[in-house]
Amino acid sequence: MSDTSDGSPAARHLPPQAATGRSDPEPTGWVGWIVFAGIMMIVVGGLHIFQGLVALFDDDYYQVGNNGLTIHLDYNAWGWTHVIFGVLVCAAAIGLLAGQLWGRIAGVVLAVLSILVNVAFLAAYPIWSTIVIAIDILVIWALTVHGREVRSSNAGW
């Protein structure tokens, strides 16, 4: 009485990926950090969009004039910069949550650029810019240390 479905004791004790021939490693709890990074990228993108709309519609809202900024641009230029940048960050977040490699790469690049944009805009609204910079640092950390696991776990949307 031999079983042709390979029901040997050795085959029953193999990990699921070995039994099915799947070569992807099992995801760990760190996948949550990638989902966190994707959601925080959406938040940062939304903050950039909001910050840009405020700059476009109310120049007097910010604490310094155009000459007090690190880069001397009028608030309309800053506003469009923030709006466009926010849309790009949200698009990268959607790609990241879908498990796409380009979303991970774009997420790191855009988070670094977000830090630079917010350092240049720091004089206009220091608390807001500092919070966004801190979130960007967490996003960079999560994407560079644990980004590989999202694709294998299919934990993205």
Buried (B, 14 or more C-beta within 10 A) or exposed (E): EEEEEEEEEEEEEEEEEEEEEEEEEEBEEBBBBBBBBBBBBBBBBBBBBBBBBBBBEEBEEBEEBBEEBEEEBEBBBBBBBBBEBBBBBBBBBBBBBBBBEEBBBBBBBBBBBBBEBBBBBBBBBEEBBEBBBEBBEBBBBBBBEBBBBBBBBEBBE
